[in-house]
């Protein structure tokens, strides 16, 4: 994507329009983790994720044509109970950052409203869902500024994925449903550090319909933002080894996904979760995001798998644990939760599954 000139020129082709656009975008759960980035919000290693279905951010952007102005005029409101001023500041900085790729932004005032149906900033990829939804809104506004009809084609989603990455790296993966790759690797054609790629071919049905039950062990905001955690990888003595491991795990995991090999699938995603938290522990300063409850459930899940229950787990940069299992094992998994984890009530559990990606919302 070519960066626009910072010194904007008046655009006579722009349509003087106002309106509201709205997109609902899901969280995703990384199977191969992205941790550590180069300048420009580019990853040191490729990552692979499953896009969820029910854990979503709804983003509304109202835009009003005001005529040309150099600075960006935008306000943000986080709807719901959890007001988050820090995230609001991050959104405004993001809007300022993407204006170099969307020159038409200099002609509008924006009012941004966001709503999450799951806890924000607690390690469940809320930044991914939020910035993917926001990028989709601005990509649509760009098209509406020059065209009579918005076309949601491959180029539209690629541009939105590129813009989403600038707000949160993992957000570029929430642009598509199913299994999504972000980061260049020589053995996958079309892979890129700039935007994500949906994997479509050869995926076993058992993986394509996987379920994800999230146990909310800790709803509090993480003690370290992901952006700061990524920066710690610059001085982590094990970072180079980690990047090599991630590449190997990606290749092995895609092989398991195509074969429908659940044992290898579970073992690989669990190793990836452990390596992410090992990087947090061995950075300076080091961070412990796992809670005693997380460790207890990890041990119980692995014991259940030894008994024959097809279940595995992964964890993002937080304490909450994602239980992954095939759709036809749902009844057994919920029996396990009810009987072995009675302290978890309905409000502590998010039941989700692989989703089809963002949805444009008609207001």
Secondary structure, DSSP 8 states (H G I E B T S, - for coil): -----SS----TT-----EEEEEEEEEEEEEE----EETTTEESS-EEEEEEEEEEEEEEEEEEE----SS-EEEEEE-SS---HHHHHHHHHHHHHHTTT-GGGGGEEEEEEEEESS-TTSSS-HHHHHHHHHHHHHHHHHHHHH-SS---SHHHHHHHHHHHHHH-GGGGGGGSSSEEEES--TTSTT--SSSEEE--SS--HHHHT-EEEEE-S--S--SS-HHHHHHHTTT-TTHHHHHHHHHHHHHHHHHHHHHT-HHHHHHHHHHHHHHHHHHHHHSSS------HHHHHHHHHHHHHHHTT--EEEE--SSS-EEEEE-GGGHHHHHHHHHHH-TT--GGGEEEEEB----EE---
